[in-house]
Amino acid sequence: MRVTNNTLTGNYLRNLSRNLEKMQTYQNQLSTGKEVSKPSDNPMLVSKIMNLDTTIKENEQYKSSIASAMDWTNTADGAMESVTDALQRIRELMVQGASGTLDDSDRSSIAVEVKELTKQVSDSLNAKIDGRYIFAGQKTTEPPFSMNADGVMVYKGDGNNISREIAPNLGVTIPSDGSQITTAGSSDLGVILSDIAKALENGDIASLSGGLLSSFDKNFDNAVLFRSKMGAIYNRLEAAGQRNEAQNLGLTELLSKNSDIDIAEKMMEYSTMSSVYEASLSSGAKILQKSLLDYL
C-alpha cells in the first residue's frame, strides 16, 4: 500500500488528538477528584454511582426517621416512669388508708394527695415532643388527657398509633394511643383513681382493700406492660439505627471506590500521558516530509 504524505499527516493528527483527549481526561479527573464527570465518560459506571448515591440519600432519610422515633419513645418512657411512680405511691396510700388505725381526718388528707397524684398522672400523660403530644393517638396537636368537672381523668385522643418507616418496606408502630395505658379490660384508670379518692373520703375501708385494690392492680400492671413495650420498641429502633449506620458506611466506601480517583495513580498516568504527548509532537516534526512549497 502506498503511504502518502497526506496519510502520514492524517494518522499523526488523529493520534495526537487522541493523546490530547486522554491528557484532558486526566486533568479533569485530577481537578475534580472524581473518576467521571459526565455520563458519556463511562455510562455504566455513572449509572452505578447514581444508584449508590440515591441509596445513600434514602438511608439518610431512614436514619433521620429512626432518630426521630427513638426520641419519641425515649420521651414516652420518661413520661411512663413518672406515671408508674405516681401509681406506685397511690397504691401505698390505698393500703395505708385501708388501715383501721386511721380516722376520717387522716383518710381525707390521703384523699387530697391521691387527687394531686391523679393530676400528676394526667400531666405526665400529656407529655409532648417537638410540640406534639405523644399519647394522643394521631391527634397530636391537642392534649389527650384532662380532668372533667367530677375530677375524673378522661382521654380525648383517638385510637390510632404512630408509624415510622425505618428501612425499605420495613416500618415500626409506636404505641401512641393513650387509652391503651388507662384502660385494662373493662376498667378505666381515671374512674378507678376517682373512686379511690371517694372511698378515702367516705371511710370505705372494704372497697380500698377489696375490689378497688384489685382493679387498681390490674391497671397498674397494664401501665407497666405498656412501658415495657415502649422499651422493646426503643431497643428495636436502636438496633435498626446500628444497621443503618453500618450499611451507610459500606455504601459510602463503595461509592468512593467507584467515583473517587487514586491521586498517586492518576498523577502517574497523567505524567506518562504527558510524556507520550510530548513525544508525539517531537516525532511528528521529524516524520512529516517537507512539501514542495518548502523549497520554493
VMD Tcl script that draws the C-alpha trace (Angstrom):
set ca {
  {0.00 0.00 0.00}
  {1.34 3.40 -0.97}
  {1.80 5.67 2.03}
  {1.46 9.29 1.06}
  {2.38 12.42 2.93}
  {-1.34 13.10 3.47}
  {-1.77 9.65 5.01}
  {1.07 10.22 7.45}
  {-0.27 13.64 8.34}
  {-3.82 12.36 8.89}
  {-2.73 9.46 11.08}
  {-0.43 11.69 13.05}
  {-3.10 14.29 13.74}
  {-5.66 11.67 14.77}
  {-3.23 10.05 17.18}
  {-2.17 13.42 18.53}
  {-5.82 14.35 19.10}
  {-6.45 11.09 20.99}
  {-3.43 11.70 23.20}
  {-4.61 15.23 23.89}
  {-8.10 13.98 24.82}
  {-6.57 11.50 27.26}
  {-4.50 14.25 28.83}
  {-7.62 16.39 29.18}
  {-9.44 13.45 30.80}
  {-6.65 13.04 33.35}
  {-6.62 16.79 34.02}
  {-10.38 16.78 34.67}
  {-10.05 13.79 36.98}
  {-7.24 15.42 38.94}
  {-9.06 18.76 39.23}
  {-12.41 17.21 40.33}
  {-11.07 14.24 42.25}
  {-13.71 12.11 40.51}
  {-13.34 9.26 38.05}
  {-16.12 10.55 35.78}
  {-17.68 13.98 35.36}
  {-20.38 13.31 32.78}
  {-22.39 10.26 31.63}
  {-20.52 9.96 28.33}
  {-17.27 9.32 30.20}
  {-18.47 5.87 31.31}
  {-22.26 5.31 31.12}
  {-22.29 2.07 33.14}
  {-20.10 3.50 35.90}
  {-22.14 6.72 36.06}
  {-25.33 4.68 36.39}
  {-23.83 2.66 39.23}
  {-22.61 5.81 41.00}
  {-26.05 7.44 40.68}
  {-27.76 4.36 42.13}
  {-25.34 4.29 45.05}
  {-25.83 8.00 45.68}
  {-29.63 7.58 45.64}
  {-29.47 4.66 48.07}
  {-27.24 6.64 50.44}
  {-29.66 9.57 50.42}
  {-32.58 7.22 51.14}
  {-30.62 5.70 54.00}
  {-30.03 9.17 55.42}
  {-33.80 9.72 55.44}
  {-34.31 6.42 57.24}
  {-31.60 7.42 59.71}
  {-33.49 10.63 60.44}
  {-36.76 8.70 60.85}
  {-35.12 6.26 63.25}
  {-33.61 9.07 65.32}
  {-36.98 10.84 65.49}
  {-38.72 7.63 66.57}
  {-36.07 6.99 69.23}
  {-36.55 10.49 70.64}
  {-40.30 9.86 70.69}
  {-40.04 6.54 72.53}
  {-37.41 7.88 74.91}
  {-39.70 10.76 75.86}
  {-42.58 8.32 76.24}
  {-40.51 6.14 78.56}
  {-39.67 9.14 80.74}
  {-43.35 10.04 80.95}
  {-44.31 6.47 81.81}
  {-41.68 6.38 84.55}
  {-43.38 9.38 86.15}
  {-46.79 7.72 85.74}
  {-45.76 4.41 87.31}
  {-44.03 6.21 90.18}
  {-47.23 8.15 90.90}
  {-49.34 4.99 90.66}
  {-46.99 3.16 93.00}
  {-47.41 5.96 95.53}
  {-51.22 5.81 95.16}
  {-51.17 2.09 95.89}
  {-49.17 2.71 99.04}
  {-51.73 5.33 100.10}
  {-54.57 2.89 99.42}
  {-53.02 0.28 101.69}
  {-52.38 2.96 104.30}
  {-55.95 4.28 104.03}
  {-57.42 0.80 104.46}
  {-55.82 0.53 107.89}
  {-58.29 0.55 110.77}
  {-55.97 2.68 112.88}
  {-56.66 5.85 110.83}
  {-59.51 8.26 111.49}
  {-61.61 10.13 108.92}
  {-59.36 13.18 109.07}
  {-56.31 11.10 108.17}
  {-58.12 9.50 105.23}
  {-59.29 12.88 103.98}
  {-55.67 14.06 103.92}
  {-54.70 10.94 102.00}
  {-57.58 11.56 99.55}
  {-56.18 15.04 98.84}
  {-52.78 13.53 97.99}
  {-54.43 10.91 95.76}
  {-56.20 13.67 93.82}
  {-52.94 15.54 93.36}
  {-51.20 12.38 92.20}
  {-54.04 11.79 89.74}
  {-53.39 15.25 88.27}
  {-49.70 14.34 88.10}
  {-50.58 11.20 86.14}
  {-52.69 13.28 83.74}
  {-49.91 15.85 83.31}
  {-47.33 13.14 82.66}
  {-49.56 11.52 80.04}
  {-49.79 14.90 78.32}
  {-46.06 14.79 77.61}
  {-45.03 16.08 74.20}
  {-42.02 16.33 71.92}
  {-41.47 18.97 69.23}
  {-44.91 20.35 70.04}
  {-46.69 17.01 69.52}
  {-48.45 15.04 72.25}
  {-47.06 11.53 72.36}
  {-50.07 9.74 73.89}
  {-52.86 11.35 71.83}
  {-53.04 8.75 69.07}
  {-52.79 10.72 65.83}
  {-54.45 13.84 67.29}
  {-51.02 15.05 68.30}
  {-51.87 18.76 68.42}
  {-54.32 18.51 71.35}
  {-53.72 17.42 74.98}
  {-55.08 13.88 75.24}
  {-55.86 13.85 78.97}
  {-57.79 16.25 81.17}
  {-59.77 16.31 84.41}
  {-63.54 16.65 83.98}
  {-65.90 18.52 86.30}
  {-66.20 15.46 88.57}
  {-62.43 15.20 88.98}
  {-62.17 12.14 86.73}
  {-59.21 11.82 84.33}
  {-60.55 11.33 80.80}
  {-58.95 10.55 77.44}
  {-59.70 12.76 74.44}
  {-57.25 11.40 71.87}
  {-58.06 8.85 69.17}
  {-57.42 5.13 68.99}
  {-54.63 5.20 66.41}
  {-50.89 4.66 66.78}
  {-47.94 6.38 65.10}
  {-45.95 4.52 62.42}
  {-42.44 5.18 61.16}
  {-40.63 3.69 58.15}
  {-37.12 2.70 59.25}
  {-35.89 0.75 56.20}
  {-37.16 -0.13 52.70}
  {-40.55 -1.86 53.14}
  {-40.00 -2.00 56.90}
  {-41.97 0.06 59.40}
  {-42.41 0.17 63.13}
  {-45.57 1.03 65.05}
  {-45.07 3.22 68.10}
  {-47.86 2.92 70.70}
  {-49.35 6.40 70.99}
  {-52.98 5.58 71.79}
  {-53.22 6.79 75.39}
  {-56.30 4.69 76.07}
  {-54.04 1.63 75.93}
  {-52.38 2.96 79.09}
  {-55.51 3.84 81.06}
  {-57.80 1.00 80.01}
  {-57.34 -2.56 81.22}
  {-60.16 -4.78 80.08}
  {-63.39 -3.02 81.01}
  {-61.87 -0.88 83.79}
  {-60.75 2.71 83.31}
  {-57.86 4.08 85.35}
  {-59.35 7.56 85.56}
  {-62.57 6.24 87.10}
  {-60.67 3.98 89.49}
  {-58.49 6.83 90.75}
  {-61.60 8.95 91.33}
  {-63.28 6.08 93.19}
  {-60.20 5.64 95.38}
  {-60.35 9.28 96.46}
  {-64.09 8.97 97.18}
  {-63.58 5.75 99.18}
  {-60.94 7.51 101.29}
  {-63.24 10.47 101.89}
  {-66.12 8.16 102.86}
  {-64.02 5.85 105.01}
  {-64.91 2.85 102.79}
  {-62.16 0.52 104.02}
  {-63.74 -2.57 102.46}
  {-63.53 -1.13 98.91}
  {-59.98 0.12 99.43}
  {-58.72 -3.31 100.40}
  {-61.06 -5.27 98.13}
  {-62.46 -4.56 94.68}
  {-60.80 -1.19 94.20}
  {-57.36 -2.55 95.04}
  {-57.85 -5.47 92.66}
  {-58.96 -3.20 89.79}
  {-56.16 -0.75 90.52}
  {-53.53 -3.51 90.41}
  {-54.84 -4.64 87.03}
  {-54.49 -1.12 85.64}
  {-51.11 -0.62 87.30}
  {-49.79 -3.82 85.70}
  {-51.20 -2.65 82.38}
  {-49.28 0.63 82.64}
  {-46.07 -1.24 83.49}
  {-46.63 -3.55 80.50}
  {-47.13 -0.55 78.22}
  {-43.83 0.90 79.36}
  {-42.11 -2.44 78.73}
  {-43.46 -2.49 75.17}
  {-42.14 1.01 74.62}
  {-38.74 -0.10 75.88}
  {-38.75 -3.07 73.49}
  {-39.55 -0.76 70.57}
  {-36.70 1.55 71.58}
  {-34.30 -1.42 71.54}
  {-35.54 -2.40 68.10}
  {-35.04 1.14 66.83}
  {-31.56 1.25 68.32}
  {-30.63 -1.97 66.51}
  {-32.12 -0.58 63.28}
  {-30.02 2.57 63.72}
  {-26.86 0.50 64.07}
  {-27.71 -1.49 60.93}
  {-28.44 1.73 59.06}
  {-25.11 3.23 60.11}
  {-23.19 0.11 59.08}
  {-24.98 -0.03 55.73}
  {-24.36 3.64 55.09}
  {-20.67 3.22 55.86}
  {-20.43 0.32 53.41}
  {-22.31 2.20 50.70}
  {-20.19 5.32 51.20}
  {-16.99 3.30 50.88}
  {-18.32 1.60 47.74}
  {-19.31 4.96 46.26}
  {-15.86 6.36 46.98}
  {-14.23 3.31 45.42}
  {-16.22 3.80 42.22}
  {-16.23 7.59 41.94}
  {-13.07 8.90 43.64}
  {-9.68 8.70 41.99}
  {-6.42 7.41 43.41}
  {-4.40 10.64 43.35}
  {-0.96 8.99 43.21}
  {-2.02 6.56 40.49}
  {-3.74 9.27 38.46}
  {-0.71 11.59 38.72}
  {1.48 8.79 37.37}
  {-0.93 8.15 34.49}
  {-1.07 11.87 33.70}
  {2.73 12.14 33.77}
  {3.05 9.15 31.44}
  {0.43 10.55 29.08}
  {2.16 13.95 29.12}
  {5.42 12.30 28.08}
  {3.63 10.39 25.32}
  {2.04 13.61 24.05}
  {5.36 15.47 24.01}
  {6.97 12.52 22.22}
  {4.18 12.62 19.66}
  {4.84 16.27 18.98}
  {8.57 15.64 18.63}
  {8.21 12.61 16.38}
  {5.65 14.35 14.22}
  {8.09 17.12 13.44}
  {10.65 14.55 12.28}
  {8.37 12.13 10.45}
  {6.38 14.57 8.35}
  {8.06 15.21 4.99}
  {8.58 18.72 3.77}
  {6.29 19.73 0.98}
  {7.36 21.21 -2.39}
  {6.37 24.63 -1.07}
  {9.20 24.48 1.49}
  {11.70 24.56 -1.40}
  {10.15 27.47 -3.20}
}
mol new
graphics top color blue
foreach p $ca { graphics top sphere $p radius 0.5 }
foreach p [lrange $ca 0 end-1] q [lrange $ca 1 end] { graphics top cylinder $p $q radius 0.2 }
display resetview
